[in-house]
Amino acid sequence: MAAMDPTLSPFIDRIRAAAASGTPLRFRGGGTKDFFGESLQGELLETAPLAGITSYEPSELVVTVRAGTPLAELEAVLAEKGQCLPFEPPHYGGAAGSEATVGGMVAAGLSGPARATVGAVRDYVLGLSMINGRAEPLTFGGQVMKNVAGYDVSRLMCGSLGTLGLITEVSLKVLPVAPAEATLRFDMDEATAIRRLNQWAGQPLPLNASSWVVDAGQPVLYLRLRGAVAAVQAACERMLREAGGERVDSPATTADWTAARDLRLPWFSDGFARGQDLWRLSVPQVAPPLGVGDTLIDWLGAQRWVWADAGDAQAAQRLRAAAAAAGGHATLFIANQPASTGATARFDALKPPLDRIHRELKREFDPAGIFNPGRLVAQA
């Protein structure tokens, strides 16, 4: 039996003592996702000591990295070998000098512009080590794709926001950087953009990411292609011939996609400056325009960002109703004003069967209920 990693001992001792005393704990890497979810409660347990890449096999497209490792550090190491995390995890910005971490990336379960075409964080998690609420170090999955013989607990941790356990190490599948990339720009209204995106998505084209927004008063669709050089070139020629538009590759365009990933485009900055709340509506790609106001659309139509007045309960109700009518759900992604806190739940309420499963999983992994209480479900 392999010896336990001695760097885990302080975390195990802290969790054991907290469980015995009923003291809530709040896990944090870089704090860049503190805005996401319900209230932050509990004594802070920093993951910074759990840092470093423990294994990297470029030829196998697998990397194992500790949870407190800065995400930027991991991406830099992968880039040296011409590889990447294709789901483009957002970095966002925390307190001055803070950085997004690998553990936070998995715990938040958030993905960037390419999510609709390459998959989400959970699709790239091969294995995971964690400490549960009984202070037990556990390992699930492994370092190959077909390694799950029972419950896929590794992926269960994606998006759990630290409510099930402390992630200590993650094994991830990585991919080579695409040899070619292009960005196309089309002057196109919202309905036409959604129709075109779904038409192109059903064809063998190297689509990677999209963004529709009203830019300086003009509705515009931006579309990013990635793949083999010949495939990207042929797709550009075909799509420009079918729908007009232009190719707009440049360093500035590359920076814009990174800004889209981290919610730093002018559209986002303007809304934050107005003091509004940012909502994320997840709907089927084919959903028509929702008629809910100022909107930015990405993920080939599956993700709709919308601004609403801070703390406006009626606006929240309208957004949730519009998302539900389209077959999706709505999330209060960033509450920009104190008035928003408590005015409405961040997440849609789960249906009773799913809610029961969530609560039973929580009890099994965290019987004392000390991990990030109130982060996923607001507490009275």
N, C-alpha and C positions, 0 to 999 in steps of 0.2 A: 504494500500500500504506500503510495507516495506521501511524503511528509507535507504537512500544511505550510503554505507560504507564511513566513513569520510576519510579513507586513500586514497580514489580515488580523493579527491578534488584537491590536487596539480597537479595531472596528467590531470584532466579535465581542470583546469585553464591554464596549460601550452599548451595544445592542442588548446584550444579556442583562446589563444593569437597568437599562431603560425599560425592558419588558417586565422586570421584577418590580419596578417602582411605578409602572404605568406612565412613564414620562414620554410624551410625544417627541419624535425625531423628524427633522426635515433634511433630506439629502440635497446637496448642491455641488455641482461641478464648477462652472464659470458663472452661474447665475443669469445666463443670457435668456433663459426661458422662464424666469420668475413671473413674467406677466401672464403666462399661459395657464389656464385652469382656474380653479376656485382659490380660496384663501390659502396663504402660506402660514402654517402653524408648526410649532415644535422647536426644540433646540436644534441648532444648526450642526450638521455633520458633514464636513467638507471632504470631497473625494480626491483633492489634489495630491495627497501622498501616493495614490494608486495610479502612477504614471509610467509610461514607457511602452514601447512595442516589444512584445515578448517573442514573437515569431512572425517571420514574413518569408513566404515562398513565392516569388514572382512567377515562376514557371507553373505553379499550381493555382495561381490567382486567389490566394488565401492569405489573410493577415490576422494575427491575434494581438490584441492591444488592450491595455488596462484602461479602466473606466475614466480615470482622471486625466488621461492624456489629452492635450489640446487637439481639437479637430484639425486646425491648421497645420499642426506638426505632422499628423498622420497623412494629410493630403500632400504635403511637401515630399515626404518619403515616397509615396506612391508615384508622384509626378516624375521623380528621378528615374523611375523604371517605366515611364510611359503608361502608367495605370491610374485608375481613379475610382471614386465612389460614384457610380453613374446616376444615382438618385439625387445627387446634388443637395446634401443636407444643409439647411439654412444655418448661418452663424449668428445672425442678429447682433445686437449690441447690448452688453450688460453694463455693469458699473465700469468706471474708468480702469483700463488695463485688464479687464476680465476677458476670457476667451471661452468659446463654446468647447465642450468636451465630448469625448466619444460616448461616455455613459449618459450624458444629457441628451445626446442625439438619439440614442435608443429609447431612453425613458420617455422622451417627448413624442417620438414616432413621427416626426415631421419630415417632409420631403420637398424638394425644390421644383423648378419648372419642368424637369424631364419626367416627373413621376408617372404621368399618364401613359408614357410609351416604354419606360424601362422598369417600372415597378417601384415599390416603396421600400423604406428602411427594412421592414420585416422580411422582405423577400431576399435580403442579402445577409441576414443573420444566420450563421451556420451553427453556432454554439455560444454558450454563455455561462459564466460563473456568477454566483450571487450569494448573499447571506440572508436567510429568511428571519422571520420574527422570533424564532426559537434560538437564534444566534448560531444556526447551523450553516456552514459553508457547503454549497451545493453546486454541481456542474451538470449542465444539460447540453445535448447535442454534441457536436465535435468540430472537425475541420474539413469535412467533405460534405457534398450535397446530400447524399442519401444516408443520413445517420440517425434518423428519428424512428425508434421502434415503439414508442408510447406517445404520451402527450407531448406536444411541441411547446414546451414551457419557454424555450428561448424566445420564440416569437410572441408568446403571451406577454412577455415583459415589455414589448414595443408599445409605447403609448400608455403604459401603466402609471406614468408620472411618479414613480417611486413609492407607490402604495402597496406593492407586493413584496418588495425586498430591495436590498442595496446591490446594484450591479457592480461587480468588481473587475470583470474581464469579458471581452467579447471577441469571437472569431467571425470575420466578415469575408464574404466573397467580393472580389474586386474585378474590374474589367479593364482591358486596354483602352486607352484614349482613342476615339475615332480618328481615322486618318484624314478625314475631310469634314468641314463644317461650313454652312452658309446660312445667312439670315435674309429672308424675303420680307418686303413691306408691301401691303395692299391697302389702298383706300377702300374701306368696306364697312357698311353698317352692321349693326349687331346681328340681326337675323341672317343676313347673307354670310357673315363670318362663321356663325355656328353651322349653317348648312354646308359651306365649303369645307370646314374642318372635318365634319363627319363624312363627307364625300371622299376627301383625301385619305382619311384614316382607314377607310375600307379598301384602299388600294395599296399595292406593294411599293410604297414610297418611304424613304428614310426620314420620316417625321420624328422630331425629338422633343420640341417644346413650342408653345404658342402663347401669345399675349394679345388680347384685344382691349383697346382702351380709347377713350376720346382724348386725343393729344392736340393741345392748342386749338380746340374746337373742331378738330377733324377726327372722325372715327377711323381707326387704323388697326389692321391686323398685322402682327409680326409673327413670323413663323421660322423656327430654327430647324435645319436639317443636319443630320450627322450620319456618317457611314463611309462606305468606300468612295474613293474619288469619283469614279465613273458614275456610281449610283446618284451621288449628290448633284453632279453636273447635269445628268439627264433629267433628274427631278426638277431642278431649277428651270431648265428650258421648258419642260412640259407645263409646269404650274404657272409660270409667267405668261406662257402662250394662252393658257385657258382663262386666266383671271386678271391679266394685266399685272401691274405692280412693278417692283424693281428689286434688284439684289443690293443689299446695303452692308456688306461685310466691312468691318473696320474695328480698330481697337476700342473705339467708343461703343460700338454695338456689343462687343464682348463684355465690356464693363456694364452695359445696361442689363444683360442677362444676369450678371452677378447681383446687380441692384434689385432686380426682380426677385431673385432668390431670397434676399435679405430685407424685402419690403422697404427699399430705399429709392424707388422710382419717384419722380415728381408727384405722380398721382397719390402715392402714399404720404409723402411729405406734406402735401397740401391739406389732406384730411387731418393729419395729426396737428398741423398748425391751426386748424379750425376748432380743435378740441373735441372732435367727434369720436365715436366708438367705431372700431373696425370689426365687421362681421365677415365670417367665411361661410358661404353656402356650398355644400357638397351635393351635387345633383347629377342625374344621368347626363352624359355628354350631349345627347340629342335634345335635351330640354330647351324649349324656345326661350326667347327673352322673358325675364320674369317680371319686368315692369316695376322694379323696386327702387329705382333711382340710380344715382351715380355708381357705375359698376365697372370693374376690371375683370376680365375673364381669362383664365389660363387652363392648363391641363386639357386642352382640346375641347373645352366647353364644360368640363366636369367640376371646375372650381370657380365660383363667382365671389369676388370681393365686393363688399358694399359698405358705404358709410351711413351711419345713423346718428342722430343727436344723442349726446351722452345721457344715459339714464332714462331714455324714453321707452317706457314699458310698452306703450302702444306700438311704437315702431318695431320693437323686438317681437311682439306678437305677430305683426304683419310679415316680418321676414321669416319667422318660423312657419307661418301658414303658407307662404309662397314656396318655401323649400319643400315642405311636406306635400303640397299639391303637385309638385314636379317629381315626387318620388325620392326626395332627399332629406337633408337635415341642415340645421343652422347652428353655428357656434359663435358666441361673442368672443372673438379672438383676442382683441386688445381693448380693454376698458380704459379710455383715455382720460377720464375724469373721476374723482371720488364719488360723484353722484351716481355713477354706474354701479358701484359696488353695492351689492344687495338688491339692486333694482330688478335684476333678472338673472336667472341661472346662466352660467357660461355655456353649458351643454344641454342639448335636448334631453328630456327625461327618457330613461330606458323603459321599454315595455316590461310588464311584470315578469315573464319567464327569464328574460335576459338580465333584469335587475337582480333576480334571485341567484342566478349563476355568478354574477359579479360579487355579490355579498358573500356567497359561500367560498369562492376563491380567496377573497380577502381574509376570511376567518381561517382558512387552511394555511395560508402563507404567513399571516400576521395575526395570530390568535389574540394578542394583547391589544391590537388596534393602535399601535404606536407610530406606524409609518405614514408620514405625510397625511394626517387626518384632515378631511375636508378638502383635499386637492381635486378630486374627481367629482365628488358629490357634496354640495354645500351642507354644512351642519347647522342645525337650529341653535 
